[in-house]
Amino acid sequence: MFTKIPISCPPSNFRIHLLTFSLILGGFSLPASAKDWPQWRGPDRDGRSLETDLLKKWPEGGPPLAWKARTAGAGFSSISVSKGVIYTLGDLADGCHVIALKETDGSLVWKSRTGEAGGHRGYPGPRSTPTVDGGQVFALDQHSNLICLNAADGEKAWTVNLQEDFDGKMMSGWRWSESPLVDGESVICTPGGAKGTVLALSRKTGKKLWQTSEWTDPTGYSSVIIATINGTRQYVQLTGKSLAGIDPKSGKVLWRVERIGKTAVITTPVVHQNIVWVTSSYGVGCHAFQIDRKGDKWSAKEIHSSRKFANHHGGVIELDGHVFGSTGGSFACMNIRSGELIYRERSAGKGATTFADGHFYLRSENGPVALIEASSKELKEISSFEQPERSEKKSWAHPVVANGKLYLRDQDLLLCYDISEK
């Protein structure tokens, strides 16, 4: 089921013994970094890196390339970075695998098969991002196989299938794309369907803790986030039919509001104070909902909507009450509370956005990678460069900024750029 690849170490008995001891315990010899990127959209699932002291402008041709490797397999998944190891999902010749790579050079540490390769005819391969927490890796492949692995060696602890085990149902046919959320002893995912839209599993056993039987929408392609709204910690998820907040302990739906999407609802929601802002493409646009609470009664009402901001799947970033991201071939900024569109201007192109150290990193699906100053007044594109060795597929994997590096994945190719200020 899994393949162990020995990790090379300097010829030092101390280092070798330390690494061996760490692997036996299921951990790593390298300490965790506050600047790691352990899950989908970063430490807090908001697309924001904790990095500082990064390049404010790139040289012509882009920042220095630290390394490149063709070890990621086929697919559209982004990466996680934790304790010196990169984790992703990729199709190899014998199936889909969770793949662990060295942060220093992208070489293989281990791989663990989740299921068959392939998937959607036009866009085969996995598209979700593994979550790394407490010495374990949790990943969902394109066939709804949710797997828990030992982070040190890829050994499987448990696996479930959201379709077969929980009657999961998707809103359309592009296959499973959600990145699982780990919260304490629970793993949260969204099978959708008649048994309940959102599901909590035990991280130790994979057994069901609860499922939202009162909320039974088919699942979309969005991922669950944790938010505190009106003083109450909760899970927030978006489907093709509605948006809801869920009590983490019981799975009770605290509030739910109808919000009809079309074809594919993908972008992760963002929360600012008591406002949840969501967006999708296919002519739908964006909507903002104010969430209120009086005693035990919750309510959600739409405060504005617009078709002028429609993010397809590249994600949006909330900063200081504004939301930023790609809408078509433009880059836009909107005031979350008022719905005022501050600007919408042509940019590097339709793509995925990440924030770090006062700048947005826009990775267009067909064109260049751009560095954009985080301004709520006007679009200020500072630098750009063309990704080398582009595949024939669209570059949908979200860019990642971790430990002074910018990571770009394009199918099996993983590029690592040094963006730290010297």
Disulfide bonds with the S-S distance in Angstrom:
none
